[in-house]
Amino acid sequence: MRAINDNKDMATQSLPLSLAEFHRKYDGAKPAYEYWHGVAIQKPMPTVLHGVVQSIVMMLLEKAGWNTASEVRLKVVSDAEPIPDAIAVRGKFKSGNYPTAAPELCIEIMSPSDTLAEALDKAKSYLAWGG
């Protein structure tokens, strides 16, 4: 996966970035950043089409009995904190602000700047975390 930072951050970001440093620098940033193995990765700014597809996918899952949430930071492993476009579980979400156990579904809607290789890397991680 590629790190996308503005010029100021690129000059000052030391790799690997600790999780604490990531939170200090990128919590609340818009568009959001994900943490992957010591690197801050900027999520693409969603388009209207992206939002519509995300809403439709979530609505269809809810009609099929799933509970969904969008744009939630996962804190399942210590070296990655991705923000899938949507997550879903069949039962109730466990209490807490962020999932610390893998949800049953993680949905990523590809943006024009995403590559298939990056999407497949994320999918492999999500599958591995699901146990």
Stockholm file with secondary structure:
# STOCKHOLM 1.0

chainA/1-131         MRAINDNKDMATQSLPLSLAEFHRKYDGAKPAYEYWHGVAIQKPMPTVLHGVVQSIVMMLLEKAGWNTASEVRLKVVSDAEPIPDAIAVRGKFKSGNYPTAAPELCIEIMSPSDTLAEALDKAKSYLAWGG
#=GR chainA/1-131 SS CCCCCCHHHHHHCCSSCCHHHHHHHHTTCSSCEEEETTEEEECCCCCHHHHHHHHHHHHHHHHTTCEEEESCCCCSBTTEECCCSEEEESSCCCSSSSCSSCCSEEECCCCTTCCHHHHHHHHHHHHHHTC
#=GC SS_cons         CCCCCCHHHHHHCCSSCCHHHHHHHHTTCSSCEEEETTEEEECCCCCHHHHHHHHHHHHHHHHTTCEEEESCCCCSBTTEECCCSEEEESSCCCSSSSCSSCCSEEECCCCTTCCHHHHHHHHHHHHHHTC
//
